[in-house]
Amino acid sequence: MAAQPKPISPLKNLLAGGFGGVCLVFVGHPLDTVKGITGLYRGMAAPIIGVTPMFAVCFFGFGLGKKLQQKHPEDVLSYPQIFAAGMLSGVFTTGIMTPGERIKCLLQIQASSGETKYAGALDCAKKLYQESGIRGIYKGTVLTLMRDVPASGMYFMTYEWLKNIFTPEGKSVSELSAPRILVAGGIAGIFNWAVAIPPDVLKSRFQTGCRGPVKKLPEALTVGFFPTAPPGKYPNGFRDVLRELIQNEGVTSLYKGFNAVMIRAFPANAACFLGFEVAMKFLNWAVPNL
């Protein structure tokens, strides 16, 4: 593997990752809201506000994970070490993702059902806390970890692996061309979701329950969203969810929404990693000692 051209800076990763998240939304949002040219970027402010800190924390966790495994700044990490660093980033993002997706699921279900229980995101969080405490807001944390930890490991390991493959002999990874970064980032996004979709389906069902088949909502970053179920429907957690899903809809239901997610995954994550690399180059030039 090629040597690291710069010492790893988790803070730079935080800033560059946030910019990568903005790029991801800019490319991916139109694919979620295709309703005509004028509507492609309508409502993009909210996803940017939500996604930017999430990707900032994600890349920060990855940078920290790499740094913690280095004995010396010039140490080159193996692919299993990169995978481990990526898994740490999944742990970091779970703290943000779990309550955010729990609230988003319930609000999107409410919008599709026509019933009005929550006045908005804050009201939803408040009522969840009143009903079940902090556990109600963080319902689905274990399944979010089961999704994000291995998926993030695969995400970053695939990207770093492809960057090394695409780097011509005698050249540095830092000199990789934009088209090759785009391809590496896009494929990394596909590998990420290939791992993430089954636990994401289980997580969404566990967080909200189900009385009907899985369905994909166009604004979703995750795969399945379901009508609300009564408390205690899944006393044994995801094992009950998995058993019910396979019995009622078969194993293939774990990958419902696969095509729609993959269509979005390549361009959105290609843009994310290109944005990250551009931002990192700028930061290395502007504040090399950060």
LINVEN-V624038 format. One line per field, one symbol per residue. ss: DSSP state (2 for helix, 1 for strand, 0 for the rest). psi: psi as a letter, one per 30 degrees, with the letter a starting at -180 (. if undefined). A space follows every 50 residues. Layout:
ss=???
psi=???
This chain:
ss=00000000022222222222222222222222000022200002222222 22222222222222222220000000002222222222222222222222 22222222222220000000222222222222022220002222222222 22222222222222220000002220022222222222222222222222 22222222000000100000000010000000000002222222222220 2222200222222222222222222222222222220000
psi=kklkfkkkjeeeeeeeeeeeeeeeeeefeeffhjglefgegkgfeeeeee eeeeeeeeeeeeeeeeeffkekffkkkleeeeeeeeeeeeeefefeeeee eeeeeeeeeeefffljekfaeeeeeeeeeeegafeeegkgeeeeefeeee eeeeeeeeeeeeeeefklkflkefgkleeeeeeeeeeeeeeefeefeefe eeeeeefflkgalklkkffkfaekkllkllkgeifgbfeeeeeeeeeefl efffgkgeeeeeeeeeeefeeeeeeeeeeeeeefeeifg.
